[in-house]
Amino acid sequence: MKNKATQIIRNTAVNIGRLLMAATFIFSGYVKAIDPLGTQYKLADYLQAMGLGSFLPEWTLLVGAVLLAALEFSLGIFLLFAIRRHLVSKIVLALMSIMTLLTLWIVIANPVKDCGCFGDAVVLSNGQTFIKNIILLAIALMLQKWPTSMVRFVSKKTQWIVINYTVIFALALSAWSLWDLPPFDFRPYHVGANIAQGMKIPQGAPQPQFETTFILEKNGQQKEFTLDNYPDSTWTFVDSKTVQTAEGYVPPIHDFSIQDNKTGEDITQEVLNDTGYTFLLISPTLAYADDSNFGRIDQIYEFAQDYGYRFICLTASSDKDIAKWQDITGAEYPFYTTDATTLKTMIRSNPGLMLLHHGTIIQKWSHNKLPQPEELNQPLEKSALGKMPSDSIPRKILLMLMWFVLPLTLLAIADRLWAWTTWVKKKKENANKIISTFNKKEKKMRKKIVAGNWKMNMNLQDGVALAKEINEALVADKPNCDVVICTPFIHLASVAQVLNAEVVGLGAENCADKEKGAYTGEVSAEMVKSTGAQYVILGHSERRQYYGETAEILKEKVELALKNGLKVIFCCGETLEEREAEKQNEVVKAELEGSVFHLDAEAWKNIILAYEPIWAIGTGKTATSDQAEEMLAYIRSIVAEKYGNEAAEETSILYGGSCKASNAPELFAKPNIDGGLIGGASLKAADFKGIIDAWKK
Ligand SMILES: O=C(CO)COP(=O)(O)O
């Protein structure tokens, strides 16, 4: 019990942890994959901080960024679907260990401002990142310890589709984002942002705090002072140092300026305050800029000239590189200087084109997706180019869902349906196999039994007389089977006296579900046993129906009966409605599971089952021999599932319900029917003997 509870807790913890980890990896991989250049810049920052700045060529960092994004995204999806659980949990643990060490270093040494784990989408401080990684590392340890507790969402046979689709999707997403621009832009220079607004410091925003320390000297001794304890003029000033004690508010855009390199003139405000349109061609380094689309750029420049729009190129390149670019592309537009990092933040394309309208970013284009010539035949005021694209974000989200989430969801649903149908099919096949094995087999050596159930009939004298008559008849003509008569409690002690125990067994029709004590009117299993009885009927439908005996009560009764050395004739069976709804198997199985299937194999040896369809009891409507055989074969198959084939072969299963001398031979001829539990026909010695004799035919 305790083990089961621990297992449930563990499985729940592992699966919650796995979903959290999956969500983190998917998000972190995704935001890196849609911005490979941003990830590359971050990797470069790390290498710089480690003193390995120029150790690797730029393209290797870009490849590294794409692979890192694909790795994180794919691991997240694999965790989500619980694919290759052992391997994936090991890789995740290794990755988290490295990440945690790395973040411990950035917390201590502070070499980078933020870790960049989630690109620009969620910026965490180094301390927050460290705490996040400690939690994820703990989850990774748990997943690695119990990988198989992760519940699969797709079967092993289908997982290769998810693996390939995910890896290809992640790489394609990066390639697309590199060719075009990141589909989602989390930087301060996104479409719709007003640059001047982004540079503003709101009123009352915290100012940076500084403290100045003065070093002064007197009589050859130097001492440090602040403004608060500045000494008298007998001290001579030596030096002062100022340190920042608190950071002030930093606006989202704090590093944007446009300078004319030749004149030193700053035209930032002039550009931002221009109420018209301005094209900014942006290239942090012209030496690395892609020049394949220069013709299109020149066309746009001409268009700007024609309509009187400003068109300038912002770069951080040297004059030599500018001249080279002009030489290659024939560029006639003016060049201005802006910080390289700012330019890289503004647009993830080298070169990229940005359109401003009164300082607000209206459009951004990668050099691969510049406006087409046919879009440039009317002024921006009148064309779609001059307007901010309206619904692009929901549309992009929908596209992502359609291209990735939808196919995988459909795959998972199809896979689960398929797994479920094969499971059902297999289970049916197994059950049929067991049933047909039993059907084919000759009746084994298990006991054949005919048991009478007198129910509430016969007074004491009549009962004793009937018992005597049956006993005499059977002593005179030995039966081929075990015979039992089950009588009301009041008969037991007297009937026991008249029966020859080797020939006729004695049983009660019920016993209490309590051991002993203040239970007025009840008769305990121990009392039954003390009369000389060896059997007790339990679970009869009349007791379930009229006296509210539930599976739990019957379970108690069964246990007490067995404990007191009684053999139990345990009844089961369905109502007419249940049979009409074809629920008979389900009902019978539930009855056995509820009251007897908990027994161990040793206790099971003292159980005799009796299938009594309620619709056939006392109605004169017998189940056909085929119906009865089918059910008894099924019951034997579920006993076999529970206790094994051998135990099932040795379990006696009786049929009850309007069984009489006329139909008994046909019923008893069936391989799985081991005898009968007889109601009405057990109240007359001749009728009862007629049924017993069916075993002789
Ligand atoms: O309930 C029965 C035996 O327990 C069957 O009763 P009948 O044989 O009267 O149908």
The ligand as an SDF file (V2000), in Angstrom:
LIG
                    3D

 10  9  0  0  0  0  0  0  0  0999 V2000
  -30.8070  -19.9740   -7.1140 O   0  0  0  0  0  0  0  0  0  0  0  0
  -30.6120  -21.1360   -7.4330 C   0  0  0  0  0  0  0  0  0  0  0  0
  -29.6940  -21.9780   -6.6880 C   0  0  0  0  0  0  0  0  0  0  0  0
  -28.9290  -21.2280   -5.8110 O   0  0  0  0  0  0  0  0  0  0  0  0
  -31.3190  -21.7140   -8.5820 C   0  0  0  0  0  0  0  0  0  0  0  0
  -32.6220  -21.8010   -8.2720 O   0  0  0  0  0  0  0  0  0  0  0  0
  -33.6010  -22.6610   -9.2070 P   0  0  0  0  0  0  0  0  0  0  0  0
  -32.9010  -23.9520   -9.4350 O   0  0  0  0  0  0  0  0  0  0  0  0
  -34.8470  -22.7690   -8.3880 O   0  0  0  0  0  0  0  0  0  0  0  0
  -33.7470  -21.8480  -10.4490 O   0  0  0  0  0  0  0  0  0  0  0  0
  1  2  2  0
  2  3  1  0
  2  5  1  0
  3  4  1  0
  5  6  1  0
  6  7  1  0
  7  8  2  0
  7  9  1  0
  7 10  1  0
M  END
$$$$
